[in-house]
Amino acid sequence: MTDFAFIRSVGVAAIALLIPAAAHAQASGDPQNGLRLARQWCTGCHVVEPAGRGGDSGPPFHEIANRPDRTPATMRAWLTNPHPPMPNLGLSRREIDDIVAYLDSLQGQL
């Protein structure tokens, strides 16, 4: 094996190891902080807790969490660039990850 081929194979292996780690880091969030943020920013339009109170102009969070087409990636995209009538709250990436983690914690709840 030539030096270039060896270096290239080591580089490819390193990237292959880093991609899952980056995906896991992106998917992680603090669901408790997500709940706190949802209580702060979302209850005007959504019920954010299964037995909680909130507005009814948007779907309850447990319904959003259990939509078959909802993924963490689609929720991140939506929260980054929402469409009316949802306002753009200007959430940070960390805040978005936390809200997505909270939504993930609601999967399977009715």
A tleap script that builds the chain and sets N, CA, C and O, in Angstrom:
source leaprc.protein.ff14SB
mol = sequence {
  NMET THR ASP PHE ALA PHE ILE ARG SER VAL
  GLY VAL ALA ALA ILE ALA LEU LEU ILE PRO
  ALA ALA ALA HIE ALA GLN ALA SER GLY ASP
  PRO GLN ASN GLY LEU ARG LEU ALA ARG GLN
  TRP CYS THR GLY CYS HIE VAL VAL GLU PRO
  ALA GLY ARG GLY GLY ASP SER GLY PRO PRO
  PHE HIE GLU ILE ALA ASN ARG PRO ASP ARG
  THR PRO ALA THR MET ARG ALA TRP LEU THR
  ASN PRO HIE PRO PRO MET PRO ASN LEU GLY
  LEU SER ARG ARG GLU ILE ASP ASP ILE VAL
  ALA TYR LEU ASP SER LEU GLN GLY GLN CLEU
}
set mol.1.N position { 0.858 -1.166 0.000 }
set mol.1.CA position { 0.000 0.000 0.000 }
set mol.1.C position { 0.906 1.231 0.000 }
set mol.1.O position { 1.870 1.314 0.761 }
set mol.2.N position { 0.573 2.175 -0.865 }
set mol.2.CA position { 1.363 3.399 -0.927 }
set mol.2.C position { 1.035 4.285 0.271 }
set mol.2.O position { 0.015 4.110 0.937 }
set mol.3.N position { 1.925 5.239 0.526 }
set mol.3.CA position { 1.694 6.158 1.638 }
set mol.3.C position { 0.381 6.920 1.450 }
set mol.3.O position { -0.373 7.111 2.404 }
set mol.4.N position { 0.114 7.353 0.220 }
set mol.4.CA position { -1.120 8.101 -0.049 }
set mol.4.C position { -2.351 7.230 0.204 }
set mol.4.O position { -3.314 7.687 0.819 }
set mol.5.N position { -2.327 6.009 -0.254 }
set mol.5.CA position { -3.459 5.102 -0.065 }
set mol.5.C position { -3.686 4.834 1.418 }
set mol.5.O position { -4.826 4.777 1.879 }
set mol.6.N position { -2.595 4.670 2.162 }
set mol.6.CA position { -2.706 4.437 3.600 }
set mol.6.C position { -3.320 5.661 4.296 }
set mol.6.O position { -4.233 5.520 5.110 }
set mol.7.N position { -2.826 6.842 3.978 }
set mol.7.CA position { -3.334 8.072 4.592 }
set mol.7.C position { -4.803 8.267 4.229 }
set mol.7.O position { -5.608 8.656 5.076 }
set mol.8.N position { -5.151 8.000 2.978 }
set mol.8.CA position { -6.540 8.133 2.554 }
set mol.8.C position { -7.430 7.149 3.305 }
set mol.8.O position { -8.522 7.524 3.734 }
set mol.9.N position { -7.000 5.911 3.475 }
set mol.9.CA position { -7.824 4.919 4.169 }
set mol.9.C position { -7.975 5.269 5.652 }
set mol.9.O position { -9.033 5.042 6.239 }
set mol.10.N position { -6.922 5.818 6.254 }
set mol.10.CA position { -7.020 6.257 7.644 }
set mol.10.C position { -7.991 7.429 7.745 }
set mol.10.O position { -8.794 7.491 8.676 }
set mol.11.N position { -7.921 8.348 6.801 }
set mol.11.CA position { -8.837 9.495 6.798 }
set mol.11.C position { -10.283 9.068 6.639 }
set mol.11.O position { -11.159 9.583 7.333 }
set mol.12.N position { -10.545 8.141 5.744 }
set mol.12.CA position { -11.905 7.639 5.527 }
set mol.12.C position { -12.411 6.946 6.789 }
set mol.12.O position { -13.567 7.120 7.174 }
set mol.13.N position { -11.550 6.165 7.428 }
set mol.13.CA position { -11.951 5.478 8.659 }
set mol.13.C position { -12.257 6.482 9.767 }
set mol.13.O position { -13.214 6.305 10.521 }
set mol.14.N position { -11.451 7.528 9.865 }
set mol.14.CA position { -11.683 8.546 10.895 }
set mol.14.C position { -13.006 9.255 10.661 }
set mol.14.O position { -13.752 9.500 11.610 }
set mol.15.N position { -13.305 9.585 9.425 }
set mol.15.CA position { -14.576 10.243 9.109 }
set mol.15.C position { -15.743 9.313 9.429 }
set mol.15.O position { -16.761 9.747 9.969 }
set mol.16.N position { -15.591 8.040 9.095 }
set mol.16.CA position { -16.655 7.072 9.366 }
set mol.16.C position { -16.933 6.971 10.863 }
set mol.16.O position { -18.073 6.745 11.268 }
set mol.17.N position { -15.912 7.133 11.675 }
set mol.17.CA position { -16.106 7.093 13.118 }
set mol.17.C position { -16.711 8.389 13.648 }
set mol.17.O position { -17.461 8.361 14.624 }
set mol.18.N position { -16.405 9.507 13.033 }
set mol.18.CA position { -16.883 10.792 13.518 }
set mol.18.C position { -18.330 11.075 13.139 }
set mol.18.O position { -19.028 11.763 13.884 }
set mol.19.N position { -18.793 10.575 12.027 }
set mol.19.CA position { -20.157 10.863 11.577 }
set mol.19.C position { -21.195 10.390 12.594 }
set mol.19.O position { -22.071 11.182 12.943 }
set mol.20.N position { -21.155 9.143 13.095 }
set mol.20.CA position { -22.149 8.756 14.101 }
set mol.20.C position { -22.040 9.587 15.375 }
set mol.20.O position { -23.060 9.903 15.987 }
set mol.21.N position { -20.845 9.941 15.780 }
set mol.21.CA position { -20.684 10.756 16.984 }
set mol.21.C position { -21.307 12.132 16.778 }
set mol.21.O position { -21.960 12.652 17.682 }
set mol.22.N position { -21.117 12.722 15.616 }
set mol.22.CA position { -21.706 14.022 15.329 }
set mol.22.C position { -23.227 13.926 15.268 }
set mol.22.O position { -23.926 14.818 15.749 }
set mol.23.N position { -23.736 12.858 14.685 }
set mol.23.CA position { -25.186 12.682 14.610 }
set mol.23.C position { -25.774 12.529 16.006 }
set mol.23.O position { -26.842 13.071 16.292 }
set mol.24.N position { -25.081 11.791 16.883 }
set mol.24.CA position { -25.563 11.620 18.255 }
set mol.24.C position { -25.537 12.945 18.988 }
set mol.24.O position { -26.483 13.271 19.706 }
set mol.25.N position { -24.474 13.714 18.821 }
set mol.25.CA position { -24.388 15.014 19.474 }
set mol.25.C position { -25.495 15.933 18.988 }
set mol.25.O position { -26.062 16.689 19.777 }
set mol.26.N position { -25.810 15.879 17.710 }
set mol.26.CA position { -26.863 16.714 17.155 }
set mol.26.C position { -28.222 16.291 17.707 }
set mol.26.O position { -29.086 17.133 17.950 }
set mol.27.N position { -28.409 14.987 17.905 }
set mol.27.CA position { -29.695 14.476 18.350 }
set mol.27.C position { -29.904 14.670 19.844 }
set mol.27.O position { -31.031 14.567 20.327 }
set mol.28.N position { -28.839 14.947 20.578 }
set mol.28.CA position { -28.987 15.056 22.018 }
set mol.28.C position { -29.557 16.417 22.387 }
set mol.28.O position { -29.335 17.416 21.702 }
set mol.29.N position { -30.267 16.425 23.444 }
set mol.29.CA position { -30.844 17.641 23.992 }
set mol.29.C position { -31.336 17.326 25.385 }
set mol.29.O position { -31.388 16.163 25.785 }
set mol.30.N position { -31.692 18.341 26.111 }
set mol.30.CA position { -32.163 18.184 27.482 }
set mol.30.C position { -33.688 18.301 27.496 }
set mol.30.O position { -34.221 19.403 27.367 }
set mol.31.N position { -34.397 17.175 27.651 }
set mol.31.CA position { -35.856 17.235 27.602 }
set mol.31.C position { -36.459 18.075 28.726 }
set mol.31.O position { -37.508 18.692 28.537 }
set mol.32.N position { -35.818 18.106 29.884 }
set mol.32.CA position { -36.343 18.929 30.981 }
set mol.32.C position { -36.256 20.415 30.643 }
set mol.32.O position { -37.183 21.175 30.922 }
set mol.33.N position { -35.139 20.824 30.043 }
set mol.33.CA position { -35.032 22.213 29.611 }
set mol.33.C position { -35.988 22.474 28.449 }
set mol.33.O position { -36.538 23.569 28.332 }
set mol.34.N position { -36.188 21.468 27.587 }
set mol.34.CA position { -37.163 21.602 26.504 }
set mol.34.C position { -38.562 21.848 27.039 }
set mol.34.O position { -39.305 22.664 26.494 }
set mol.35.N position { -38.923 21.146 28.102 }
set mol.35.CA position { -40.230 21.364 28.734 }
set mol.35.C position { -40.298 22.776 29.307 }
set mol.35.O position { -41.314 23.454 29.156 }
set mol.36.N position { -39.240 23.221 29.956 }
set mol.36.CA position { -39.207 24.572 30.516 }
set mol.36.C position { -39.389 25.618 29.418 }
set mol.36.O position { -40.168 26.560 29.560 }
set mol.37.N position { -38.656 25.432 28.323 }
set mol.37.CA position { -38.771 26.363 27.197 }
set mol.37.C position { -40.174 26.327 26.586 }
set mol.37.O position { -40.737 27.369 26.251 }
set mol.38.N position { -40.731 25.126 26.445 }
set mol.38.CA position { -42.075 24.990 25.872 }
set mol.38.C position { -43.104 25.679 26.764 }
set mol.38.O position { -44.019 26.337 26.268 }
set mol.39.N position { -42.954 25.527 28.079 }
set mol.39.CA position { -43.859 26.224 28.992 }
set mol.39.C position { -43.744 27.740 28.811 }
set mol.39.O position { -44.742 28.459 28.851 }
set mol.40.N position { -42.524 28.204 28.613 }
set mol.40.CA position { -42.268 29.636 28.484 }
set mol.40.C position { -42.777 30.199 27.158 }
set mol.40.O position { -43.425 31.246 27.133 }
set mol.41.N position { -42.485 29.508 26.060 }
set mol.41.CA position { -42.721 30.067 24.731 }
set mol.41.C position { -43.929 29.512 23.990 }
set mol.41.O position { -44.440 30.168 23.082 }
set mol.42.N position { -44.395 28.335 24.346 }
set mol.42.CA position { -45.346 27.638 23.472 }
set mol.42.C position { -46.762 27.513 24.022 }
set mol.42.O position { -47.689 27.237 23.260 }
set mol.43.N position { -46.954 27.710 25.322 }
set mol.43.CA position { -48.279 27.459 25.906 }
set mol.43.C position { -49.348 28.451 25.460 }
set mol.43.O position { -50.535 28.203 25.669 }
set mol.44.N position { -48.959 29.552 24.859 }
set mol.44.CA position { -49.964 30.472 24.333 }
set mol.44.C position { -50.761 29.865 23.195 }
set mol.44.O position { -51.907 30.245 22.953 }
set mol.45.N position { -50.147 28.913 22.494 }
set mol.45.CA position { -50.799 28.303 21.322 }
set mol.45.C position { -50.935 26.785 21.411 }
set mol.45.O position { -51.750 26.201 20.696 }
set mol.46.N position { -50.161 26.141 22.268 }
set mol.46.CA position { -50.134 24.673 22.342 }
set mol.46.C position { -50.315 24.201 23.778 }
set mol.46.O position { -49.932 24.891 24.724 }
set mol.47.N position { -50.899 23.025 23.929 }
set mol.47.CA position { -50.821 22.297 25.194 }
set mol.47.C position { -49.501 21.543 25.127 }
set mol.47.O position { -49.316 20.688 24.262 }
set mol.48.N position { -48.580 21.859 26.040 }
set mol.48.CA position { -47.246 21.280 25.933 }
set mol.48.C position { -47.048 20.055 26.816 }
set mol.48.O position { -46.113 19.283 26.601 }
set mol.49.N position { -47.915 19.868 27.805 }
set mol.49.CA position { -47.819 18.700 28.688 }
set mol.49.C position { -49.089 17.877 28.531 }
set mol.49.O position { -50.172 18.436 28.358 }
set mol.50.N position { -48.965 16.552 28.591 }
set mol.50.CA position { -50.138 15.709 28.356 }
set mol.50.C position { -51.362 16.083 29.191 }
set mol.50.O position { -52.477 16.041 28.671 }
set mol.51.N position { -51.200 16.439 30.438 }
set mol.51.CA position { -52.345 16.811 31.267 }
set mol.51.C position { -52.322 18.302 31.591 }
set mol.51.O position { -52.914 18.745 32.575 }
set mol.52.N position { -51.631 19.066 30.750 }
set mol.52.CA position { -51.449 20.480 31.035 }
set mol.52.C position { -52.472 21.367 30.363 }
set mol.52.O position { -53.412 20.912 29.711 }
set mol.53.N position { -52.246 22.652 30.552 }
set mol.53.CA position { -53.086 23.669 29.937 }
set mol.53.C position { -52.290 24.393 28.874 }
set mol.53.O position { -51.060 24.367 28.858 }
set mol.54.N position { -53.015 25.029 27.999 }
set mol.54.CA position { -52.371 25.820 26.961 }
set mol.54.C position { -53.385 26.237 25.928 }
set mol.54.O position { -54.560 25.879 26.006 }
set mol.55.N position { -52.920 26.996 24.962 }
set mol.55.CA position { -53.787 27.446 23.892 }
set mol.55.C position { -54.187 26.300 22.979 }
set mol.55.O position { -53.585 25.227 22.995 }
set mol.56.N position { -55.213 26.554 22.184 }
set mol.56.CA position { -55.670 25.506 21.270 }
set mol.56.C position { -55.564 25.918 19.806 }
set mol.56.O position { -56.160 25.281 18.938 }
set mol.57.N position { -54.808 26.982 19.527 }
set mol.57.CA position { -54.658 27.372 18.124 }
set mol.57.C position { -53.629 26.510 17.400 }
set mol.57.O position { -53.606 26.477 16.170 }
set mol.58.N position { -52.794 25.826 18.140 }
set mol.58.CA position { -51.835 24.886 17.565 }
set mol.58.C position { -52.080 23.501 18.137 }
set mol.58.O position { -52.707 23.372 19.188 }
set mol.59.N position { -51.603 22.474 17.470 }
set mol.59.CA position { -51.835 21.113 17.969 }
set mol.59.C position { -51.094 20.873 19.284 }
set mol.59.O position { -50.030 21.450 19.513 }
set mol.60.N position { -51.650 20.030 20.141 }
set mol.60.CA position { -50.952 19.672 21.376 }
set mol.60.C position { -49.610 18.989 21.069 }
set mol.60.O position { -49.467 18.299 20.059 }
set mol.61.N position { -48.655 19.194 21.944 }
set mol.61.CA position { -47.331 18.622 21.727 }
set mol.61.C position { -47.365 17.103 21.607 }
set mol.61.O position { -46.621 16.539 20.804 }
set mol.62.N position { -48.218 16.420 22.392 }
set mol.62.CA position { -48.234 14.953 22.289 }
set mol.62.C position { -48.719 14.506 20.910 }
set mol.62.O position { -48.315 13.445 20.434 }
set mol.63.N position { -49.580 15.301 20.256 }
set mol.63.CA position { -49.988 14.961 18.887 }
set mol.63.C position { -48.846 15.183 17.911 }
set mol.63.O position { -48.614 14.366 17.019 }
set mol.64.N position { -48.136 16.286 18.079 }
set mol.64.CA position { -46.974 16.549 17.215 }
set mol.64.C position { -45.949 15.436 17.388 }
set mol.64.O position { -45.394 14.940 16.408 }
set mol.65.N position { -45.701 15.048 18.628 }
set mol.65.CA position { -44.685 14.026 18.927 }
set mol.65.C position { -45.011 12.686 18.288 }
set mol.65.O position { -44.106 11.912 17.973 }
set mol.66.N position { -46.289 12.406 18.094 }
set mol.66.CA position { -46.702 11.093 17.595 }
set mol.66.C position { -47.103 11.080 16.129 }
set mol.66.O position { -47.653 10.090 15.648 }
set mol.67.N position { -46.839 12.153 15.422 }
set mol.67.CA position { -47.098 12.146 13.982 }
set mol.67.C position { -46.129 11.184 13.306 }
set mol.67.O position { -44.938 11.185 13.617 }
set mol.68.N position { -46.626 10.365 12.383 }
set mol.68.CA position { -45.741 9.384 11.750 }
set mol.68.C position { -44.647 10.009 10.889 }
set mol.68.O position { -43.600 9.398 10.677 }
set mol.69.N position { -44.881 11.214 10.397 }
set mol.69.CA position { -43.878 11.849 9.537 }
set mol.69.C position { -42.916 12.756 10.306 }
set mol.69.O position { -42.027 13.357 9.704 }
set mol.70.N position { -43.079 12.864 11.620 }
set mol.70.CA position { -42.218 13.732 12.414 }
set mol.70.C position { -40.918 13.016 12.750 }
set mol.70.O position { -40.920 11.882 13.230 }
set mol.71.N position { -39.827 13.688 12.493 }
set mol.71.CA position { -38.509 13.194 12.885 }
set mol.71.C position { -37.803 14.332 13.609 }
set mol.71.O position { -38.217 15.486 13.500 }
set mol.72.N position { -36.744 14.021 14.345 }
set mol.72.CA position { -35.980 15.113 14.955 }
set mol.72.C position { -35.499 16.129 13.913 }
set mol.72.O position { -35.486 17.331 14.176 }
set mol.73.N position { -35.112 15.651 12.752 }
set mol.73.CA position { -34.626 16.562 11.707 }
set mol.73.C position { -35.734 17.478 11.194 }
set mol.73.O position { -35.505 18.670 10.989 }
set mol.74.N position { -36.930 16.935 10.986 }
set mol.74.CA position { -38.019 17.789 10.507 }
set mol.74.C position { -38.422 18.806 11.567 }
set mol.74.O position { -38.765 19.941 11.235 }
set mol.75.N position { -38.386 18.417 12.827 }
set mol.75.CA position { -38.726 19.366 13.892 }
set mol.75.C position { -37.669 20.461 14.005 }
set mol.75.O position { -38.001 21.629 14.206 }
set mol.76.N position { -36.397 20.084 13.878 }
set mol.76.CA position { -35.335 21.105 13.913 }
set mol.76.C position { -35.525 22.104 12.772 }
set mol.76.O position { -35.408 23.313 12.971 }
set mol.77.N position { -35.816 21.592 11.582 }
set mol.77.CA position { -36.026 22.468 10.429 }
set mol.77.C position { -37.216 23.393 10.670 }
set mol.77.O position { -37.141 24.589 10.389 }
set mol.78.N position { -38.300 22.851 11.184 }
set mol.78.CA position { -39.494 23.652 11.439 }
set mol.78.C position { -39.218 24.737 12.477 }
set mol.78.O position { -39.603 25.891 12.284 }
set mol.79.N position { -38.559 24.378 13.570 }
set mol.79.CA position { -38.302 25.356 14.629 }
set mol.79.C position { -37.260 26.395 14.215 }
set mol.79.O position { -37.242 27.509 14.739 }
set mol.80.N position { -36.400 26.025 13.278 }
set mol.80.CA position { -35.412 26.973 12.767 }
set mol.80.C position { -36.068 27.984 11.839 }
set mol.80.O position { -35.714 29.163 11.842 }
set mol.81.N position { -37.024 27.516 11.047 }
set mol.81.CA position { -37.662 28.382 10.055 }
set mol.81.C position { -39.159 28.076 9.998 }
set mol.81.O position { -39.635 27.500 9.020 }
set mol.82.N position { -39.909 28.458 11.045 }
set mol.82.CA position { -41.338 28.124 11.068 }
set mol.82.C position { -42.125 28.932 10.044 }
set mol.82.O position { -41.694 29.992 9.589 }
set mol.83.N position { -43.276 28.405 9.702 }
set mol.83.CA position { -44.176 29.067 8.762 }
set mol.83.C position { -45.375 29.595 9.533 }
set mol.83.O position { -45.794 28.981 10.514 }
set mol.84.N position { -45.938 30.730 9.105 }
set mol.84.CA position { -47.118 31.264 9.791 }
set mol.84.C position { -48.223 30.217 9.835 }
set mol.84.O position { -48.365 29.422 8.906 }
set mol.85.N position { -48.979 30.213 10.873 }
set mol.85.CA position { -49.119 31.248 11.883 }
set mol.85.C position { -48.112 31.149 13.037 }
set mol.85.O position { -48.128 31.994 13.933 }
set mol.86.N position { -47.248 30.146 13.034 }
set mol.86.CA position { -46.283 30.043 14.124 }
set mol.86.C position { -45.230 31.134 13.978 }
set mol.86.O position { -44.654 31.311 12.904 }
set mol.87.N position { -44.981 31.865 15.062 }
set mol.87.CA position { -43.972 32.921 14.982 }
set mol.87.C position { -42.560 32.340 15.021 }
set mol.87.O position { -42.344 31.245 15.540 }
set mol.88.N position { -41.620 33.072 14.476 }
set mol.88.CA position { -40.214 32.691 14.592 }
set mol.88.C position { -39.726 33.209 15.930 }
set mol.88.O position { -39.614 34.418 16.132 }
set mol.89.N position { -39.438 32.301 16.835 }
set mol.89.CA position { -39.046 32.671 18.192 }
set mol.89.C position { -37.559 32.979 18.306 }
set mol.89.O position { -37.098 33.415 19.360 }
set mol.90.N position { -36.810 32.758 17.239 }
set mol.90.CA position { -35.375 33.021 17.284 }
set mol.90.C position { -34.652 32.120 18.270 }
set mol.90.O position { -33.743 32.564 18.971 }
set mol.91.N position { -35.050 30.862 18.327 }
set mol.91.CA position { -34.445 29.915 19.265 }
set mol.91.C position { -33.022 29.572 18.845 }
set mol.91.O position { -32.713 29.512 17.655 }
set mol.92.N position { -32.167 29.349 19.824 }
set mol.92.CA position { -30.804 28.903 19.544 }
set mol.92.C position { -30.833 27.431 19.159 }
set mol.92.O position { -31.839 26.751 19.359 }
set mol.93.N position { -29.742 26.946 18.613 }
set mol.93.CA position { -29.657 25.513 18.271 }
set mol.93.C position { -29.848 24.646 19.500 }
set mol.93.O position { -30.528 23.622 19.449 }
set mol.94.N position { -29.251 25.057 20.596 }
set mol.94.CA position { -29.364 24.288 21.841 }
set mol.94.C position { -30.818 24.248 22.309 }
set mol.94.O position { -31.314 23.198 22.717 }
set mol.95.N position { -31.496 25.391 22.247 }
set mol.95.CA position { -32.902 25.435 22.655 }
set mol.95.C position { -33.759 24.553 21.753 }
set mol.95.O position { -34.656 23.855 22.226 }
set mol.96.N position { -33.481 24.587 20.466 }
set mol.96.CA position { -34.207 23.724 19.533 }
set mol.96.C position { -33.956 22.259 19.859 }
set mol.96.O position { -34.898 21.467 19.892 }
set mol.97.N position { -32.705 21.885 20.100 }
set mol.97.CA position { -32.391 20.496 20.465 }
set mol.97.C position { -33.123 20.085 21.731 }
set mol.97.O position { -33.592 18.952 21.842 }
set mol.98.N position { -33.224 21.007 22.690 }
set mol.98.CA position { -33.908 20.694 23.942 }
set mol.98.C position { -35.406 20.494 23.720 }
set mol.98.O position { -35.994 19.569 24.282 }
set mol.99.N position { -36.022 21.339 22.916 }
set mol.99.CA position { -37.453 21.181 22.625 }
set mol.99.C position { -37.701 19.897 21.844 }
set mol.99.O position { -38.678 19.194 22.099 }
set mol.100.N position { -36.828 19.589 20.900 }
set mol.100.CA position { -36.957 18.331 20.144 }
set mol.100.C position { -36.802 17.138 21.086 }
set mol.100.O position { -37.525 16.151 20.947 }
set mol.101.N position { -35.878 17.211 22.034 }
set mol.101.CA position { -35.709 16.124 23.009 }
set mol.101.C position { -36.964 15.970 23.862 }
set mol.101.O position { -37.364 14.852 24.187 }
set mol.102.N position { -37.582 17.089 24.222 }
set mol.102.CA position { -38.831 17.008 24.980 }
set mol.102.C position { -39.925 16.354 24.129 }
set mol.102.O position { -40.645 15.481 24.613 }
set mol.103.N position { -40.050 16.768 22.877 }
set mol.103.CA position { -41.032 16.137 21.990 }
set mol.103.C position { -40.773 14.631 21.861 }
set mol.103.O position { -41.705 13.827 21.889 }
set mol.104.N position { -39.494 14.262 21.719 }
set mol.104.CA position { -39.148 12.840 21.627 }
set mol.104.C position { -39.606 12.083 22.876 }
set mol.104.O position { -40.016 10.925 22.790 }
set mol.105.N position { -39.532 12.746 24.040 }
set mol.105.CA position { -39.934 12.084 25.284 }
set mol.105.C position { -41.436 11.854 25.342 }
set mol.105.O position { -41.904 11.052 26.151 }
set mol.106.N position { -42.194 12.536 24.507 }
set mol.106.CA position { -43.648 12.382 24.498 }
set mol.106.C position { -44.136 11.298 23.550 }
set mol.106.O position { -45.327 10.988 23.535 }
set mol.107.N position { -43.253 10.722 22.766 }
set mol.107.CA position { -43.684 9.686 21.818 }
set mol.107.C position { -44.331 8.528 22.574 }
set mol.107.O position { -43.823 8.077 23.602 }
set mol.108.N position { -45.438 8.065 22.056 }
set mol.108.CA position { -46.158 6.956 22.663 }
set mol.108.C position { -47.173 7.392 23.692 }
set mol.108.O position { -47.952 6.570 24.174 }
set mol.109.N position { -47.186 8.682 24.045 }
set mol.109.CA position { -48.165 9.186 25.007 }
set mol.109.C position { -49.374 9.729 24.259 }
set mol.109.O position { -49.244 10.311 23.182 }
set mol.110.N position { -50.526 9.536 24.831 }
set mol.110.CA position { -51.769 10.042 24.232 }
set mol.110.C position { -52.371 11.120 25.080 }
set mol.110.O position { -53.420 11.664 24.735 }
savepdb mol mol.pdb
quit
